[in-house]
Amino acid sequence: STMNLLGGEPLRPVMNYMREEDEEPEKLEDIAREGFGNVLCIETGGPTPGLGCAGRGIIATFQLLEDLKLFETYKPDVVLYDVLGDVVCGGFAAPIREDYAEKVLIVTS
């Protein structure tokens, strides 16, 4: 979903960064890019297919955003989380479960 906002350019997912570099990104610029309409884009990514839990990846990304003080730095008016609803471990529920969302809208196709 971020590729549309970034003019077709892929954004390296946070989980890939953490998995490949074996360390967390040090600054927001490592994981975030501003896209169309000044929308700040971050891609969480997920575990290796068949291994791990997408919910854990989402929670790890939320924690990283707090550690990097994203919300204090950018002071967003609205935060959108576009998460898959078909993950068996309940990754879609992570924003609710961890108090990162006040309102949830479910969109299906």
C-alpha positions as CSV (number, residue, x, y, z in Angstrom):
1,S,0.0,0.0,0.0
2,T,2.9,2.4,0.5
3,M,4.1,1.9,-3.0
4,N,1.2,3.9,-4.3
5,L,2.1,6.8,-2.0
6,L,5.8,6.6,-2.9
7,G,5.4,6.8,-6.7
8,G,5.9,3.0,-7.2
9,E,9.1,2.9,-5.2
10,P,9.3,0.0,-2.7
11,L,10.1,0.8,0.9
12,R,12.3,-1.6,2.8
13,P,10.2,-3.3,5.5
14,V,11.2,-2.8,9.1
15,M,11.2,-6.6,9.6
16,N,13.6,-7.1,6.7
17,Y,15.9,-4.5,8.2
18,M,15.8,-6.1,11.6
19,R,16.2,-9.6,10.2
20,E,19.0,-8.8,7.7
21,E,21.0,-6.3,9.7
22,D,20.5,-8.1,13.0
23,E,20.0,-4.7,14.6
24,E,17.2,-2.2,14.9
25,P,17.2,1.0,12.7
26,E,19.0,3.8,14.5
27,K,16.9,6.7,13.2
28,L,13.5,7.3,11.7
29,E,15.0,8.1,8.3
30,D,16.2,4.4,8.1
31,I,12.6,3.2,8.0
32,A,10.3,6.1,7.0
33,R,9.8,8.1,3.8
34,E,7.5,10.9,3.0
35,G,5.1,10.1,0.1
36,F,2.2,11.8,-1.8
37,G,0.3,14.4,0.2
38,N,3.1,14.5,2.9
39,V,2.0,11.1,4.2
40,L,4.8,9.5,6.2
41,C,5.1,5.8,5.1
42,I,6.6,2.9,7.0
43,E,6.3,-0.7,5.9
44,T,6.3,-3.3,8.7
45,G,6.6,-6.4,6.5
46,G,6.3,-9.8,8.1
47,P,8.0,-13.0,9.1
48,T,9.4,-15.5,6.7
49,P,6.4,-17.3,5.1
50,G,5.5,-20.3,7.2
51,L,7.6,-19.1,10.2
52,G,6.9,-16.7,12.9
53,C,4.0,-14.5,13.7
54,A,2.9,-11.3,11.9
55,G,1.4,-10.0,15.1
56,R,4.8,-10.1,16.7
57,G,6.3,-8.1,13.8
58,I,3.6,-5.5,14.1
59,I,4.2,-5.2,17.9
60,A,8.0,-5.0,17.3
61,T,7.4,-2.2,14.8
62,F,5.1,-0.3,17.2
63,Q,7.8,-0.6,19.9
64,L,10.5,0.7,17.5
65,L,8.3,3.7,16.5
66,E,8.0,4.5,20.2
67,D,11.7,4.1,20.8
68,L,12.5,6.4,17.8
69,K,9.9,8.9,19.1
70,L,8.0,8.9,15.8
71,F,4.8,10.3,17.3
72,E,6.6,13.0,19.3
73,T,8.7,14.0,16.2
74,Y,5.9,14.1,13.6
75,K,2.9,14.7,15.8
76,P,0.5,13.1,13.3
77,D,-3.2,14.1,13.2
78,V,-4.2,10.6,11.9
79,V,-2.3,7.3,11.9
80,L,-3.4,4.5,9.5
81,Y,-2.4,0.9,10.0
82,D,-3.0,-1.2,6.9
83,V,-2.7,-4.8,8.2
84,L,-3.6,-8.1,6.8
85,G,-6.7,-9.7,8.2
86,D,-5.9,-13.2,7.2
87,V,-3.0,-14.0,9.4
88,V,-3.8,-16.9,11.7
89,C,-2.0,-15.5,14.8
90,G,-4.2,-12.4,14.9
91,G,-1.8,-9.8,13.6
92,F,-4.7,-7.6,12.6
93,A,-5.7,-7.3,16.2
94,A,-2.3,-5.9,17.4
95,P,-3.2,-2.2,17.1
96,I,-6.3,-2.7,19.2
97,R,-4.7,-5.1,21.7
98,E,-1.8,-2.8,22.4
99,D,-3.8,0.4,22.6
100,Y,-2.4,1.9,19.4
101,A,-5.9,2.5,18.0
102,E,-9.0,4.3,19.2
103,K,-11.1,3.3,16.2
104,V,-11.0,0.4,13.8
105,L,-12.5,0.2,10.4
106,I,-12.6,-3.1,8.6
107,V,-12.4,-3.0,4.8
108,T,-12.9,-6.2,2.8
109,S,-13.0,-7.1,-0.9
